[in-house]
Amino acid sequence: MRPYFEKMAGFGKELKENRIVRSKESRAKLEAVEAEITAARKARQDAGIPAAKINERGMLTIWQRLEYLVDAGSWCPLHSLYNPEDNPEGTTNVVDGLGKIAGRWAEIVGFDNKVLAGAWIPGQAENILRVTNLAKRLHIPLVWLVNCSGVQLPEQEKFYADRRGSGTCFYRHAELEQAGIPVLAGIYGTNPAGGGYQGISTTILLAHKDANIAVGGVGIVSGMSPKGGFDAEGLEELIAKTRNFSERPPGRVETHYGETGFFTHVYNEEKEVLDGIKQYMRAIPAYDPMFFRVAEPAEPRLPAGDLYHLLPFNQKEAYIFDDILARLVDGSENMEFRPGYGPEMYTGLVKIDGMLIGAIGNRQGLLPKGYPEYADYPGIGGKLYRQGLIKLNEFVTLCGRDRVPIVWFQDTTGIDVGDQAEKAELLGLGQSLIYSIQQTDVPMMLVVLRKGSAAAHYILGGPTANRHNAFTLGTAATEIYVMHGETAAVATYARRAVKEKDSGRPLEPLAQKMNEMAKKYYDTSRPDYCARHGFVDEIVDLTALRNYLKAFAGAVYQNPQSICPRHHMLLPRIIRG
């Protein structure tokens, strides 16, 4: 298969000077948003007790543990701004991301011991479920750094129960283990109740000498007051028991290493725990990357810095998607699938770090005259038409057949609408694409370059419409909504505007309402809002996108659940003809 993959066709045009000049303002806006996101990420990292105070206690912070554990240059943080319940701490109290440990990719997550001693707080369970879903979809180890003081009791009703509550996280660990995916844990500090179950639900437990895990903590030493309430005498008894508990908490090393054997190893130094994790990661089966590489890794021929001039901040300005993709893939090379059909969509094979990846993206601007063929109006890029949907169904199905993972690049205004579109079967073809995606059973990731809107956000690799999306990234230009705010205002108030006009009432108040609605849409679709509420898993600088693509490709091919030999592949042969 060397002729197919080693030297693909080059694509993407060099950036011209006039484009650099014209995009100066757009670049400034993109970089300003990235700076805001970076500042917010830094504020979240600085939350809680200062690192110096944690270090004075003889402990490392979660960030210091990660820095020591993760191979240099491989860390790709996720959910760094995720805070769906708007906790005042600005966090769900866990830190996670993709990274290499001892040369092997893993999804890594840990409690933030700087904030509330790593307690469970609102939104944390949902964050952890995203983490376990990612490990399952990529079929890579999940590595935990456990340092959890248990449930933040005053807000327990927000996350304890329900089908996606904190207990679901323990079931997910069992699910990963049953799928052959190990869950490793380095355990630090005092971990009662939810912290204890977090520790015990993992596969391998590596503990620091001062660590403990237990069913209950100080809060349930005595259970309920026998008097049905509290008084000074009862509190004196509680104080005495609490002091004894603090000195000798249950579930210490001598119990879980010396008697139960739950702790596999115990270490005197914090970093030794992390060294132990590295040792176990080396022992986990994984293919050498050369097993799946179709060519030697190569940097893109065109520079990533060009992306700031090629991706317009203005949502209404067109651009050439192929030029974007050419700055992200090996050698700026590709094999395009059906280039003359469904021109609103790019589909093709590319290489990321020498690995074969299927790439899909929305093209922008005016489409060829006479397209779409079923309508008497011109086609506009970003919208989906009949041929594009058919091509997507074909390409996705073939990627599934050949076991090729897919990266989606989304910038869409939706699926074509109107009676002509309905007669062209677009409603059914959109649902067919969801069916095609679901039956592939290959890992996918999504990059929302700019707009994610309407049902097209679902069917173009969106996380809410399939179980194969490992994670979703956004950029400084990302907006996600049902429809653009101005369009939504028209859809909501058009009939009322007619009534107001016919009754002779002034239109200014209605115009004000429409402007307010458009503004609300804008505010609730910004990149930071999308990150905080989980519409995307991370907002990424444009120049860092390729790092995440490499992490995805490396993780997917590390230990895949199924393999199609290269010489059995059908898709490249179809492309070549």
DRENRO-638280 format. One record per residue (C-alpha): x, y, z; residue number from 1. Coordinates in Angstrom, 3 decimals. Example, Ala and Ser with C-alpha at 12.3 -4.5 7.8 and 13.67 -1.06 7.14 Angstrom:
SITE        c1        c2        c3    k
SITE    12.300    -4.500     7.800    1
SITE    13.670    -1.060     7.140    2
This chain:
SITE        c1        c2        c3    k
SITE     0.000     0.000     0.000    1
SITE     3.001     2.302    -0.202    2
SITE     1.844     4.005    -3.414    3
SITE    -1.409     4.906    -1.725    4
SITE    -0.123     6.462     1.464    5
SITE     3.586     7.318     1.403    6
SITE     3.200    10.147    -1.070    7
SITE    -0.236    11.659    -1.197    8
SITE    -1.182    14.669    -3.285    9
SITE    -0.084    17.996    -1.871   10
SITE    -2.795    20.574    -1.239   11
SITE    -3.264    23.999     0.287   12
SITE    -2.048    27.317    -1.095   13
SITE     0.734    29.517     0.216   14
SITE    -0.436    32.496     2.234   15
SITE    -0.307    35.679     0.180   16
SITE     0.779    39.044     1.530   17
SITE    -2.531    40.750     0.718   18
SITE    -4.345    38.101     2.778   19
SITE    -2.067    38.840     5.730   20
SITE    -2.854    42.537     5.456   21
SITE    -6.626    42.028     5.075   22
SITE    -6.801    39.636     8.034   23
SITE    -4.839    41.767    10.489   24
SITE    -7.933    42.799    12.475   25
SITE    -9.341    39.271    12.428   26
SITE    -6.071    37.855    13.742   27
SITE    -6.055    40.406    16.579   28
SITE    -9.578    39.337    17.601   29
SITE    -8.683    35.643    17.530   30
SITE    -5.565    36.213    19.612   31
SITE    -7.503    38.382    22.080   32
SITE    -9.984    35.563    22.722   33
SITE    -7.138    33.070    23.108   34
SITE    -5.511    35.403    25.647   35
SITE    -8.791    35.569    27.612   36
SITE    -9.073    31.782    27.621   37
SITE    -5.441    31.444    28.749   38
SITE    -6.049    33.924    31.586   39
SITE    -9.178    32.036    32.682   40
SITE    -7.271    28.757    32.615   41
SITE    -4.492    30.314    34.721   42
SITE    -7.015    31.659    37.255   43
SITE    -8.546    28.227    37.578   44
SITE    -5.096    26.689    38.149   45
SITE    -4.329    29.280    40.842   46
SITE    -7.610    28.672    42.713   47
SITE    -7.582    27.447    46.291   48
SITE    -4.639    27.195    48.680   49
SITE    -1.346    28.523    47.280   50
SITE     1.019    25.846    46.061   51
SITE     3.671    26.979    48.551   52
SITE     1.406    26.128    51.495   53
SITE     0.646    22.692    50.075   54
SITE     4.371    22.098    49.651   55
SITE     5.009    23.212    53.256   56
SITE     2.740    20.355    54.339   57
SITE     5.049    17.932    52.544   58
SITE     2.668    17.443    49.612   59
SITE     2.746    18.203    45.905   60
SITE    -0.163    19.907    44.179   61
SITE    -2.090    18.122    41.450   62
SITE    -0.323    20.310    38.889   63
SITE     3.111    19.369    40.239   64
SITE     2.178    15.692    40.221   65
SITE     1.077    15.948    36.594   66
SITE     4.232    17.779    35.585   67
SITE     6.355    14.970    37.015   68
SITE     4.154    12.142    35.734   69
SITE     3.433    13.152    32.131   70
SITE     6.044    12.918    29.383   71
SITE     7.313    16.354    28.412   72
SITE     5.466    17.974    25.535   73
SITE     2.620    15.452    25.433   74
SITE     0.063    17.046    27.802   75
SITE    -3.196    18.052    26.110   76
SITE    -5.504    19.449    28.810   77
SITE    -9.255    18.927    28.623   78
SITE   -12.161    20.470    30.543   79
SITE    -9.892    23.117    32.019   80
SITE   -12.768    25.633    32.104   81
SITE   -15.603    23.144    32.609   82
SITE   -17.905    24.396    35.361   83
SITE   -21.530    23.663    34.395   84
SITE   -22.914    24.411    37.861   85
SITE   -21.074    27.760    38.098   86
SITE   -19.257    26.765    41.290   87
SITE   -17.696    29.819    42.957   88
SITE   -14.354    27.969    42.942   89
SITE   -14.473    28.109    39.131   90
SITE   -13.914    24.385    38.799   91
SITE   -15.421    20.921    39.117   92
SITE   -12.372    20.117    41.261   93
SITE   -10.791    17.589    38.924   94
SITE    -8.039    18.166    36.371   95
SITE    -7.789    15.949    33.296   96
SITE    -6.262    15.589    29.861   97
SITE    -4.556    13.329    27.361   98
SITE    -0.874    12.682    27.874   99
SITE     1.876    10.123    27.565  100
SITE     3.228     8.290    30.594  101
SITE     6.419     6.317    29.938  102
SITE     5.768     6.590    26.232  103
SITE     2.153     5.363    26.335  104
SITE    -0.970     7.467    25.908  105
SITE    -3.450     7.632    28.769  106
SITE    -6.360     9.722    29.912  107
SITE    -5.126    11.239    33.180  108
SITE    -7.327    12.768    35.852  109
SITE    -6.804    13.914    39.415  110
SITE    -8.545    15.710    42.248  111
SITE    -7.359    19.258    42.873  112
SITE    -5.971    19.061    46.401  113
SITE    -5.636    22.859    46.510  114
SITE    -9.420    23.334    46.462  115
SITE   -11.559    21.976    49.326  116
SITE    -9.027    19.171    49.798  117
SITE   -10.182    17.640    46.524  118
SITE   -13.834    17.284    47.549  119
SITE   -16.671    16.132    45.277  120
SITE   -18.585    19.249    44.219  121
SITE   -21.397    19.974    41.721  122
SITE   -20.537    19.163    38.111  123
SITE   -17.643    16.886    39.057  124
SITE   -19.461    13.633    38.355  125
SITE   -20.346    14.801    34.840  126
SITE   -16.705    15.794    34.284  127
SITE   -15.536    12.341    35.385  128
SITE   -18.083    10.622    33.132  129
SITE   -16.615    12.514    30.193  130
SITE   -13.203    11.244    31.268  131
SITE   -14.293     7.607    31.500  132
SITE   -16.145     7.865    28.177  133
SITE   -12.964     9.142    26.530  134
SITE   -10.826     6.322    27.935  135
SITE   -13.416     3.786    26.786  136
SITE   -13.770     5.235    23.279  137
SITE    -9.992     5.490    22.701  138
SITE    -9.372     2.189    24.533  139
SITE    -6.501     3.638    26.562  140
SITE    -5.629     3.366    30.279  141
SITE    -7.264     5.709    32.749  142
SITE    -4.809     7.030    35.329  143
SITE    -6.136     8.584    38.533  144
SITE    -4.382    10.773    41.093  145
SITE    -6.700    10.328    44.070  146
SITE    -6.685    12.931    46.833  147
SITE   -10.332    13.416    47.756  148
SITE   -11.851    14.521    51.057  149
SITE   -15.250    13.122    50.101  150
SITE   -18.520    14.834    49.330  151
SITE   -19.032    18.555    49.876  152
SITE   -21.983    17.810    52.147  153
SITE   -23.810    21.177    52.039  154
SITE   -24.460    20.677    48.284  155
SITE   -24.805    16.888    48.157  156
SITE   -28.271    17.077    46.565  157
SITE   -26.717    18.513    43.376  158
SITE   -24.598    15.485    42.536  159
SITE   -25.117    12.525    44.846  160
SITE   -28.077    10.700    43.345  161
SITE   -29.603    10.458    39.845  162
SITE   -28.520     8.259    36.922  163
SITE   -25.489    10.439    36.192  164
SITE   -24.548    11.166    39.807  165
SITE   -21.255    10.494    41.523  166
SITE   -21.937     6.784    42.025  167
SITE   -22.036     6.333    38.248  168
SITE   -18.300     6.990    38.184  169
SITE   -17.617     3.796    40.134  170
SITE   -19.774     1.750    37.780  171
SITE   -17.856     3.247    34.841  172
SITE   -14.571     2.030    36.312  173
SITE   -16.023    -1.481    36.416  174
SITE   -17.162    -1.077    32.817  175
SITE   -13.662    -0.072    31.702  176
SITE   -12.103    -3.027    33.505  177
SITE   -14.584    -5.420    31.904  178
SITE   -13.542    -4.007    28.517  179
SITE    -9.892    -4.748    29.292  180
SITE    -8.962    -1.136    30.025  181
SITE    -6.894    -0.765    33.217  182
SITE    -7.567     2.001    35.722  183
SITE    -4.431     2.911    37.669  184
SITE    -4.483     5.058    40.800  185
SITE    -1.883     6.911    42.795  186
SITE    -3.453     7.569    46.195  187
SITE    -2.537    10.454    48.459  188
SITE    -3.920    11.951    51.667  189
SITE    -7.187    11.176    53.431  190
SITE    -9.918     9.726    51.214  191
SITE   -13.136     8.940    53.094  192
SITE   -16.525     7.939    51.656  193
SITE   -16.640     9.051    47.999  194
SITE   -12.865     9.448    48.092  195
SITE   -12.510     5.917    49.456  196
SITE   -14.702     4.397    46.770  197
SITE   -12.850     6.427    44.172  198
SITE    -9.656     4.718    45.304  199
SITE   -10.997     1.189    45.670  200
SITE   -12.823     1.160    42.313  201
SITE    -9.574     1.268    40.359  202
SITE    -7.545    -1.713    39.087  203
SITE    -4.124    -1.050    40.620  204
SITE    -3.761     0.983    43.828  205
SITE    -0.384     2.613    44.506  206
SITE    -0.335     4.520    47.774  207
SITE     1.750     7.101    49.564  208
SITE     2.665     6.114    53.122  209
SITE     0.328     8.726    54.621  210
SITE    -2.637     7.821    52.421  211
SITE    -5.825     6.158    53.564  212
SITE    -9.099     5.083    51.986  213
SITE   -12.191     4.300    54.023  214
SITE   -15.949     3.862    53.839  215
SITE   -16.523     6.784    56.187  216
SITE   -14.818     9.842    57.571  217
SITE   -15.059    11.990    60.658  218
SITE   -18.538    13.160    59.741  219
SITE   -20.052     9.723    60.341  220
SITE   -17.931     8.501    63.249  221
SITE   -20.862     8.657    65.615  222
SITE   -23.739     8.470    63.225  223
SITE   -26.907    10.345    64.125  224
SITE   -27.319    11.899    67.537  225
SITE   -29.241     9.458    69.824  226
SITE   -31.073    12.461    71.262  227
SITE   -32.458    13.465    67.896  228
SITE   -30.552    16.733    67.991  229
SITE   -27.409    18.371    69.315  230
SITE   -26.378    19.968    72.601  231
SITE   -23.114    20.932    74.335  232
SITE   -22.736    17.536    76.045  233
SITE   -23.166    15.698    72.754  234
SITE   -20.660    17.952    71.046  235
SITE   -18.054    17.227    73.734  236
SITE   -18.343    13.518    72.922  237
SITE   -18.096    14.275    69.213  238
SITE   -14.973    16.373    69.744  239
SITE   -13.236    13.559    71.615  240
SITE   -14.065    11.009    68.920  241
SITE   -13.004    13.402    66.180  242
SITE    -9.597    13.967    67.784  243
SITE    -9.014    10.251    68.050  244
SITE   -10.194     9.771    64.462  245
SITE    -7.796    12.415    63.167  246
SITE    -4.896    10.749    64.894  247
SITE    -5.796     7.252    63.726  248
SITE    -8.111     7.420    60.684  249
SITE    -9.488     4.120    59.379  250
SITE    -8.150     2.618    56.173  251
SITE    -4.499     3.479    56.803  252
SITE    -1.541     1.853    55.057  253
SITE    -1.131    -0.744    57.831  254
SITE    -4.713    -1.828    57.134  255
SITE    -4.874    -1.814    53.341  256
SITE    -1.318    -2.917    52.666  257
SITE    -0.640    -5.038    55.709  258
SITE    -4.030    -6.754    56.117  259
SITE    -6.493    -6.344    53.225  260
SITE    -3.842    -6.129    50.528  261
SITE    -5.843    -3.515    48.620  262
SITE    -2.741    -1.340    48.189  263
SITE    -0.461    -3.016    45.650  264
SITE     2.542    -0.931    46.678  265
SITE     3.253     1.747    49.274  266
SITE     5.918     4.422    48.825  267
SITE     7.615     6.797    51.230  268
SITE     7.906     9.712    48.797  269
SITE     5.181    11.310    46.691  270
SITE     7.197    11.094    43.482  271
SITE     7.828     7.403    44.094  272
SITE     4.075     6.825    43.702  273
SITE     4.270     8.475    40.296  274
SITE     7.328     6.403    39.418  275
SITE     5.253     3.340    40.297  276
SITE     2.531     4.457    37.864  277
SITE     5.182     4.875    35.163  278
SITE     6.407     1.345    35.835  279
SITE     2.911    -0.114    35.443  280
SITE     2.275     1.936    32.306  281
SITE     5.389     0.398    30.746  282
SITE     3.912    -3.042    31.497  283
SITE     0.598    -2.358    29.758  284
SITE     0.347    -3.894    26.257  285
SITE     0.618    -1.361    23.449  286
SITE     1.648    -1.486    19.814  287
SITE     4.775     0.259    18.692  288
SITE     3.594     3.178    16.515  289
SITE     5.524     1.739    13.564  290
SITE     2.989    -1.098    13.436  291
SITE     0.303     1.278    12.167  292
SITE     2.252     4.081    10.522  293
SITE     1.636     4.252     6.783  294
SITE     4.521     6.703     6.325  295
SITE     7.198     8.427     8.329  296
SITE     5.851    11.320    10.440  297
SITE     6.240    14.714     8.809  298
SITE     5.390    18.253     9.795  299
SITE     2.949    20.148     7.579  300
SITE     4.650    21.812     4.614  301
SITE     2.672    24.989     5.382  302
SITE     3.071    26.784     8.755  303
SITE     0.437    26.636    11.527  304
SITE     0.796    30.367    12.192  305
SITE    -1.023    30.989     8.903  306
SITE    -4.240    29.764    10.546  307
SITE    -4.733    33.175    12.195  308
SITE    -4.970    34.715     8.730  309
SITE    -6.965    31.920     7.100  310
SITE    -9.771    31.404     9.655  311
SITE   -11.842    34.621     9.779  312
SITE   -13.209    35.785    13.102  313
SITE   -16.199    37.216    11.226  314
SITE   -18.697    34.333    10.971  315
SITE   -20.059    35.588     7.645  316
SITE   -16.701    35.745     5.871  317
SITE   -15.834    32.805     3.630  318
SITE   -12.501    30.969     3.588  319
SITE   -10.930    27.914     1.973  320
SITE   -11.178    24.904     4.275  321
SITE    -8.554    22.961     2.335  322
SITE    -5.990    25.634     3.256  323
SITE    -6.860    25.155     6.947  324
SITE    -6.487    21.385     6.807  325
SITE    -3.227    21.599     4.868  326
SITE    -1.630    23.349     7.875  327
SITE    -2.603    20.543    10.256  328
SITE    -1.721    17.282     8.476  329
SITE     1.561    15.573     7.663  330
SITE     3.330    17.009     4.647  331
SITE     0.239    19.078     3.730  332
SITE    -0.876    15.998     1.747  333
SITE    -4.215    14.238     1.270  334
SITE    -6.267    11.772    -0.764  335
SITE    -9.630    13.405    -1.392  336
SITE   -12.737    11.216    -1.671  337
SITE   -15.165    12.152    -4.513  338
SITE   -13.874    15.728    -4.962  339
SITE   -16.428    16.692    -7.628  340
SITE   -19.463    15.400    -5.753  341
SITE   -21.180    17.185    -2.853  342
SITE   -18.860    20.209    -3.142  343
SITE   -20.011    21.710     0.187  344
SITE   -18.121    18.957     2.050  345
SITE   -14.491    17.893     2.091  346
SITE   -13.884    14.184     2.690  347
SITE   -10.501    12.514     2.436  348
SITE    -7.640    10.550     3.928  349
SITE    -4.752    12.358     5.624  350
SITE    -1.815    11.431     7.840  351
SITE    -1.264    12.593    11.407  352
SITE     2.139    11.627    12.841  353
SITE     2.332     8.984    10.126  354
SITE    -1.071     7.489    11.083  355
SITE    -3.978     7.247     8.648  356
SITE    -6.962     9.451     9.548  357
SITE   -10.243    10.222     7.800  358
SITE   -10.906    13.974     7.646  359
SITE   -14.253    15.691     7.072  360
SITE   -14.919    19.427     6.895  361
SITE   -17.399    22.067     5.748  362
SITE   -16.341    24.113     2.721  363
SITE   -17.370    27.759     2.632  364
SITE   -18.410    30.367     0.061  365
SITE   -20.559    30.151    -3.074  366
SITE   -20.845    26.667    -4.541  367
SITE   -20.691    25.823    -8.293  368
SITE   -23.479    27.131   -10.497  369
SITE   -26.420    24.744   -10.704  370
SITE   -25.765    23.253    -7.284  371
SITE   -27.775    21.967    -5.492  372
SITE   -29.215    20.179    -8.480  373
SITE   -32.678    19.816    -6.956  374
SITE   -33.277    23.528    -6.273  375
SITE   -33.706    26.819    -8.109  376
SITE   -31.483    28.720    -5.649  377
SITE   -27.693    28.820    -5.305  378
SITE   -25.806    26.655    -2.839  379
SITE   -23.766    28.262    -0.083  380
SITE   -20.913    26.587     1.790  381
SITE   -21.483    25.686     5.415  382
SITE   -24.919    24.317     4.549  383
SITE   -25.603    20.653     3.783  384
SITE   -27.314    19.513     0.575  385
SITE   -28.336    16.171    -0.898  386
SITE   -25.068    15.181    -2.572  387
SITE   -23.015    16.240     0.430  388
SITE   -25.078    14.093     2.782  389
SITE   -24.841    11.094     0.459  390
SITE   -21.063    11.556     0.176  391
SITE   -20.723    11.787     3.958  392
SITE   -22.712     8.574     4.429  393
SITE   -20.472     6.791     1.934  394
SITE   -17.196     8.082     3.359  395
SITE   -18.101     7.412     6.992  396
SITE   -19.276     3.894     6.136  397
SITE   -16.044     3.157     4.280  398
SITE   -13.941     4.514     7.167  399
SITE   -15.823     2.140     9.449  400
SITE   -15.236    -0.759     7.081  401
SITE   -11.487    -0.008     6.862  402
SITE   -11.193     0.852    10.595  403
SITE    -9.984     4.410     9.947  404
SITE   -10.618     6.899    12.803  405
SITE   -12.263    10.182    11.819  406
SITE   -11.601    13.827    12.639  407
SITE   -14.493    16.202    11.903  408
SITE   -13.972    19.912    11.257  409
SITE   -17.251    21.724    11.671  410
SITE   -18.353    25.164    10.495  411
SITE   -21.984    24.789     9.575  412
SITE   -25.155    26.839     9.351  413
SITE   -27.336    23.745     9.119  414
SITE   -29.102    21.493     6.624  415
SITE   -30.909    22.993     3.636  416
SITE   -34.592    23.741     4.375  417
SITE   -37.777    24.264     2.408  418
SITE   -40.120    22.136     0.356  419
SITE   -37.545    21.434    -2.354  420
SITE   -35.116    20.214     0.288  421
SITE   -37.795    17.974     1.790  422
SITE   -38.559    16.472    -1.612  423
SITE   -34.813    15.839    -1.974  424
SITE   -35.010    13.657     1.177  425
SITE   -32.618    15.736     3.303  426
SITE   -34.441    14.965     6.538  427
SITE   -33.965    11.224     6.021  428
SITE   -30.410    11.592     4.706  429
SITE   -29.432    13.504     7.851  430
SITE   -30.755    10.740    10.077  431
SITE   -29.069     8.198     7.790  432
SITE   -25.761     9.896     8.542  433
SITE   -26.339     9.431    12.277  434
SITE   -27.035     5.752    11.522  435
SITE   -23.867     5.491     9.403  436
SITE   -21.742     7.093    12.115  437
SITE   -23.158     4.836    14.774  438
SITE   -22.520     1.625    12.839  439
SITE   -18.848     2.432    12.145  440
SITE   -17.645     1.802    15.696  441
SITE   -14.423     3.786    15.110  442
SITE   -13.162     6.574    17.403  443
SITE   -13.846    10.140    16.327  444
SITE   -13.048    13.653    17.441  445
SITE   -14.558    16.991    16.464  446
SITE   -13.091    20.450    15.979  447
SITE   -15.707    23.213    15.837  448
SITE   -13.745    25.757    13.806  449
SITE   -16.482    28.372    13.900  450
SITE   -20.212    27.649    13.756  451
SITE   -21.923    24.584    15.159  452
SITE   -25.621    25.101    14.545  453
SITE   -28.942    23.358    14.012  454
SITE   -29.186    19.609    13.431  455
SITE   -25.989    19.764    11.377  456
SITE   -24.056    20.141    14.638  457
SITE   -25.387    16.723    15.625  458
SITE   -24.824    14.856    12.383  459
SITE   -21.354    16.292    11.649  460
SITE   -19.661    14.353    14.428  461
SITE   -21.336    16.203    17.308  462
SITE   -21.026    14.509    20.704  463
SITE   -24.749    14.530    21.426  464
SITE   -25.666    12.410    18.388  465
SITE   -23.167     9.560    18.583  466
SITE   -21.186     7.505    21.104  467
SITE   -17.959     7.505    19.079  468
SITE   -16.979    11.128    19.726  469
SITE   -14.047    10.915    22.145  470
SITE   -13.806    14.679    22.628  471
SITE   -14.706    17.988    21.002  472
SITE   -12.445    21.019    20.617  473
SITE   -13.325    24.639    19.998  474
SITE   -11.330    27.640    18.833  475
SITE   -11.363    31.368    19.502  476
SITE   -13.965    31.652    16.722  477
SITE   -16.317    28.924    17.970  478
SITE   -20.053    29.573    18.303  479
SITE   -22.597    26.831    19.100  480
SITE   -26.357    27.415    18.970  481
SITE   -29.570    26.125    17.364  482
SITE   -29.405    29.062    14.967  483
SITE   -27.708    32.449    14.789  484
SITE   -29.197    34.927    17.269  485
SITE   -30.530    37.243    14.569  486
SITE   -32.148    34.309    12.767  487
SITE   -33.645    33.084    16.039  488
SITE   -35.103    36.520    16.718  489
SITE   -36.738    36.563    13.291  490
SITE   -38.106    33.026    13.752  491
SITE   -39.511    33.970    17.174  492
SITE   -40.995    37.387    16.437  493
SITE   -41.825    37.488    12.704  494
SITE   -45.557    36.757    13.121  495
SITE   -45.775    39.126    16.056  496
SITE   -44.191    41.851    13.946  497
SITE   -46.979    41.431    11.399  498
SITE   -49.623    41.702    14.141  499
SITE   -47.988    44.789    15.644  500
SITE   -47.855    46.447    12.237  501
SITE   -51.467    45.584    11.380  502
SITE   -52.693    46.934    14.723  503
SITE   -50.861    50.207    14.262  504
SITE   -48.627    49.781    17.294  505
SITE   -45.029    51.078    17.201  506
SITE   -42.394    48.543    16.158  507
SITE   -39.508    49.945    18.237  508
SITE   -40.329    47.918    21.421  509
SITE   -40.437    44.698    19.403  510
SITE   -37.172    45.565    17.681  511
SITE   -35.652    46.045    21.147  512
SITE   -36.827    42.565    22.216  513
SITE   -35.325    41.077    19.078  514
SITE   -32.018    42.814    19.712  515
SITE   -32.016    41.540    23.312  516
SITE   -32.619    37.985    22.121  517
SITE   -29.801    38.213    19.580  518
SITE   -27.485    39.552    22.294  519
SITE   -28.398    36.675    24.634  520
SITE   -27.642    34.181    21.895  521
SITE   -24.288    35.827    21.329  522
SITE   -23.368    35.800    25.024  523
SITE   -24.356    32.148    25.484  524
SITE   -22.438    30.915    22.470  525
SITE   -18.996    32.448    23.178  526
SITE   -15.977    30.122    23.370  527
SITE   -15.638    30.503    27.156  528
SITE   -19.360    29.796    27.644  529
SITE   -19.094    26.712    25.426  530
SITE   -16.144    25.464    27.501  531
SITE   -17.735    26.178    30.907  532
SITE   -20.970    24.423    29.991  533
SITE   -19.440    21.473    28.198  534
SITE   -20.474    22.212    24.614  535
SITE   -16.794    21.608    23.854  536
SITE   -14.215    19.771    25.942  537
SITE   -11.530    22.424    25.484  538
SITE   -10.873    25.704    23.691  539
SITE    -7.533    25.300    21.939  540
SITE    -5.161    27.845    20.414  541
SITE    -5.045    27.443    16.644  542
SITE    -1.338    26.635    16.730  543
SITE    -1.993    23.866    19.292  544
SITE    -4.656    22.032    17.268  545
SITE    -2.143    19.677    15.666  546
SITE    -0.927    18.593    19.141  547
SITE    -4.423    17.322    19.908  548
SITE    -4.698    15.637    16.513  549
SITE    -1.425    13.810    17.225  550
SITE    -2.651    12.827    20.695  551
SITE    -5.880    11.492    19.187  552
SITE    -4.102     9.531    16.465  553
SITE    -1.514     8.145    18.875  554
SITE    -4.137     7.083    21.399  555
SITE    -6.432     5.512    18.794  556
SITE    -3.690     3.386    17.276  557
SITE    -2.012     2.483    20.586  558
SITE    -4.165    -0.570    21.260  559
SITE    -7.132    -0.658    18.867  560
SITE   -10.021    -3.036    19.373  561
SITE   -10.043    -4.023    15.702  562
SITE    -7.654    -3.840    12.748  563
SITE    -8.019    -3.787     8.983  564
SITE    -4.763    -4.778     7.231  565
SITE    -3.641    -2.100     4.796  566
SITE    -3.751    -4.414     1.834  567
SITE    -7.405    -5.223     2.665  568
SITE    -8.493    -1.584     2.649  569
SITE   -11.161    -0.577     0.167  570
SITE   -11.338     3.197     0.674  571
SITE    -7.923     4.159    -0.797  572
SITE    -8.644     1.921    -3.816  573
SITE   -11.986     3.624    -4.384  574
SITE   -10.272     7.017    -4.226  575
SITE    -7.601     5.931    -6.707  576
SITE   -10.212     4.361    -8.999  577
